[in-house]
Amino acid sequence: MSQTAAGALNPGVRKREVFAWAMYDFANSGYTTVVLTAVFSAYFVGAVAGSAPWATFAWTASLSLSYAIVMLTMPMVGAWADRHGAKKRLLAVSTVGCVVSTMGLSQVGPGDVALGVVLIVLSNVFFSWGESLSAAFLPELARPEALGRVSGWGWSFGYLGGMLALGLSLVVVIQSQAAGEPATQFVPMTMWITAGVFSISSLCTFAWLRERAPRRSGGGLGQAWSQLLTTYRRSRRYRDFMWLLGCAVAYQGGVAVTIALAAIYAEQVIGFVQQETMVLIFVLNIAAAVGAFVFGHWQDRIGHKRALSVTLLGWVTTCVIAALTTTKGGFWYAAAIAGLCMGSSQSAGRALAGLFAPAAQLAEFYGLWTFATRLASIIGPLTYGLIAWGTGGNQRLAIASTAVLFVTGWLLLQRVDVERGRRAALAAEA
């Protein structure tokens, strides 16, 4: 890491800590890339549920159930972690839970819809807890003026991890398909690969990342709940953070559609085969890594709000192209724009949330951020699934409607005053 990079860090933060923190993004990205996006989603709809009319809705409903659980639990988990200085301990628990349940997905075969639903719900809940707890370390590591670029380092590094897991899985798929093996033979192996990359890559996170939050006296779940109620009563002080949460509910709903349904749309509407879909997602991850890294530096220069605004307009363009194109080539253009916007919008939102979070309540505020993003992950894919189901499978209309979510997010973002939101966070620390 360069001298310039070192200048982006808070006093006392070592370079290897930032590497260890970014390695968690590297570790867990394989789960979203392989399980939720490229492989298991299409496998669940096509093989496990037998391409039944309700299959896409069953997939989106499973994800929605998991996100509802996260919404109800993560703010409390975050408040408890702040009070007990336990972000790292809870991160370890969530990591083990996601790895084990991802291994369990290797046992899901045709007709095992109930088992698949249970394991997807469990694995996604553990993944989401871990993602939120990891994000709460960001303001401890980076200076306020460098949150964008450090967040971008993590997101871009994360997409490299997603590409590693997907690349290894792609090798298995190509070899298996060349040998004439069905998906029931090679998809389980991709689940083991994903779990393996996650578990091994996260080891340096737990070896080098420090827990800086002090343990405060007393406090069980009741006191954590009391802290949440206090934050709610003071919500007018944090109105810019609340506007940001509303913005996140809208635009992250659209991002969730891409994560959960890109492979399904590519195969069932555009005509991709599984191998082509995996290559598409691989290239999308390259674009996302570039977008996160470049936009992370750019947003520190032009401002978090302006950078996020640009990416949301890019998302609207993506939805329009995806809905109108009838060729694989046209869909590749949409995927390239989506990749650039995915990395940058995810990174920008995480950095902006960190700017508005008081130092003593990082896990709590990121728990609330997770509440918003998981509510979005219910609204986006579930709306998509309902539109597709209600229109007899018209997924083009469903993807076009997703543009409305990004437009809504852009409009809500205009209400955010970054300087006022930062002052409110600093006042809470005084």
Salt bridges, closest charged atoms under 4 A:
GLU17 OE2 - ARG212 NH2 2.72
ASP25 OD2 - ARG350 NH2 3.22
GLU131 OE1 - ARG374 NH2 2.53
GLU140 OE2 - LYS87 NZ 2.95
GLU211 OE2 - LYS87 NZ 2.81
ASP240 OD2 - ARG420 NE 2.72
GLU276 OE1 - LYS328 NZ 2.98
ASP300 OD2 - ARG149 NE 3.15
